[in-house]
Amino acid sequence: MRRHPSLVLTLLVSLVFVFVHVPEARAGGPIASGSTVAGNLTGPGYSETWTFSGTIGDHVVFTAMTPAGAVNTTITLKAPGGSIATSTSGHRLDFQLTGSGTWTIVVDDLTAGVPTSYEATLIDLSGTLTSGGDPDGGPIASNQILAGTTNGLSDLDAFTFTGAIGDRVALTLVPTSGASYAPIIYLYPPGGGSYVTATSGRLDYQLAASGTFVAVVQEQSLLHTGTYSV
């Protein structure tokens, strides 16, 4: 059963956001592609619901992480109309939408017993990839080096490039600061679909399609923050 936080708590969280620049905190609501929000699971059986508009064929990635991974969240994605499309007990949900309309993401505590806060990030690979609060990502050219920051545990940065079938690309990812920080690249084909990845910091791949590819950068375990060059 969903419980609403008090007005006093909402005002306090808003003040924290203004002065220390944490993600926006609210008890669910709309979430835009490229943005990170903050939520709270305040007790046993508590969940929060986030919504976004999507189009059939769009590929979305959603991450939700509690501080230091203290709680194992459950992420459930519901299609327009309310049926469950997919669910995961991990911290990362990856799905190609099967319909158009308003989609719903429910975040809850798998153990249903430990109050905690969390951060959540959504990226629609066919939509907006950056936000004013997190401008990392966007187009990257061949032989170009860009710097980025994993600002929060759930942060996702998406870079795009155009390639032709048969082209061979090498993507390198180097951490430049952050204790225990280990970034990873997920490379998605045009139109979404199955990704390829490498944990070594270098992804060497021959393109199997032509069009715009999306390279998503995140911290491997979603437990650390830091900076990187790509």
N, C-alpha and C positions, 0 to 999 in steps of 0.2 A: 504494500500500500504506500503510495507516494505522500510524503509529508512536506509541507512548504516551510522554508526557513522564515524566521521572524523578520520584521522590518528592521529591527535593531541590528541583527546579524548581517543583513544585506548592506546596511549603511557602513558597518565596520569593515566588511570585505572591500567595499568600494573605496574607502579611504586608504587601505593598504595598497590597492592597485595604483592610486594616484601617486603615492609617495615612493614605492619601491618597484613599480613597474612589473608586477606579477601579472599573469594572464587574467582576463576578465572573469570574475567569479559570479555565478548565478546558478539557480536550480534548474538546469536544463534550458531548452529553448532553441531557437534557430542557430545553426553553426554554418559559417561560410567557408568555402574552399580556400585553403591557404592560411587559415586562422587557427590559433590555439586558444582554448578556453580552460577555465579552472572550475572544478566541481567538488562536491562534498558528498561522501557516503556516511551519513551521520549515525547510523545504527543498524542493527540486524534487520535484514529484509528491505533496506532502503535502496532505491534506484533513482537514476536521473535519466531523462529522455531528451535527446537532441534531434532536430529535424533539419533536412536540407532538400532542395529541389534537384532532381536528376532526370536524365534522359536515357532511354534504353540504349545500351551499348557503352555508356560512360563507365570508366574504370575508376573506382574510388579506393583510397587507402585511409584507414582510420586507426589511430593509436591512442591508447589510454594507459597512463602509468601513475602509480602511487609513489610517494616518496620512498626511495631506497627499495622499491618493489615489495613494500611491507604487506600488501594485500594482492591476491591474485584476482584481478577483475574478470568479469564475464562481459563480453560485448555481443549484443544481439542486434542484427539488422533486419528491419521489417519493411516489406514492400508496401507501396501504396495500396490501401485496403486492409493492411494489418497482418497479413500472413508473414511468417518467419522465412526470410530468404537464406540466412546463414547465421551461425553463431560460433564464437570461439571462447575458450577459457584462457587464452593467452592475452597478450597486450597489443596485438596487431591484427586488424581485419583487412582483408584484401578481396575485392569482389567487383565483378563486372555486372552492372545493373541490367535487369531483365524486364524493366518497365519504366514508364515515364510518370512523373508526379512527385509527390512529397514522400520521401523516405524517412524512416525513423530509426534512430540508434539508441538502444537502452544499455546503460552502463550500470552494473551492480557488483556487489562483493560476493565472489564465489563462496567464500567461507561463511558469509552472512553473520558475522559476529564482531568485526573490528571497525570502529569508526575511523575514517581517514579522508584526506583530501586527495585529489588527483588532477592531472593535466590531460587534455585530449586535443588531438590535432586531426583535421580532415583535409585531404587533398583529392579533388576530382581531376584526374589527369587530362580530361578534355576541357576543363574550365580554368578558373583563376588559380595560379600556382603560388602567388605571393600575397602579402598583405602589408599595410602600412606599418604594422608592428614588427613584421619579419620580412624584409625585402630580399633576403637571400634566395637565390634561384633565378630562373629566367633563361634566355637564350645563352648558349655557349658555343663559340666558334672553334674550328679545328686549330689546335696548337695554342689555344688561349688558356691562361691560368686565372682562376677566380678564387677569391677567398670567401669563406662562409662561417657561420656560427651555429652550433646546436644550442639554442638559447634555453631550452627546457627539455625535460626528459622525453616528452612525446614529440618533440620537434621533427618536422619533415621538410626538407628543402628539395625542390624539383627544378632540374635544369633540362633544357630542350635543345635538340639539334636535328637538322635535316640530313638524311642519308639515303642512299640508293642500294637496292638489293645487290649483294656481292661486295659492297664496301667493307673494309676491315677497320674497326675502330679500337683504340686503346684508351681507356679511361683510368686515370690514376687518382687516388684519394689519399692525402697525407695529413695526419693530425698535426696541428701546430701548437696546441696548448690543451691542458685539461688532464688532471690525474686520472689514469685508467681509461681515458677516453679512446674509443675504438670505432671510428665511423665505417659505414659500409654503403655500397652502391647497389641499388636494384634498378636494372635497365628494362623498360617496358617498350614493346613495339608499337607502331602506329595503330591507333584504334584500341589500345589496351590488349589484354591477353596475358599469357604466361611470361614471367620475367626471367632474366638471367642475372646472376649475381656472383660475386667473388669476395671472399673474406681476407684476401691477401693484400688489399690496397690497390690492386691493379686488375682491371677487367679487360680482357682481350677477346674480341668477338667479331665474327663475320656476319653482317646484317642479312637477315632472311626476308626482308621486305623493304619497300621504299616508302618514305614519308617522314613524319616528325616523330622522333623517339624522345622518351622522357626518362631521365636518370634521377632517381630519388635517393637522397642522402639522409641517413639517420644513424644514430648510435646503435651498435649491434645489439646490446642488451637493454637499451632504453633506460640505463641506470646512471649514465654520466653525461656531462656537458663539456663542451670545448670548442675549439676552432679548428678549421681545416683549409686545405687548398685542394682544388679539383681542376 
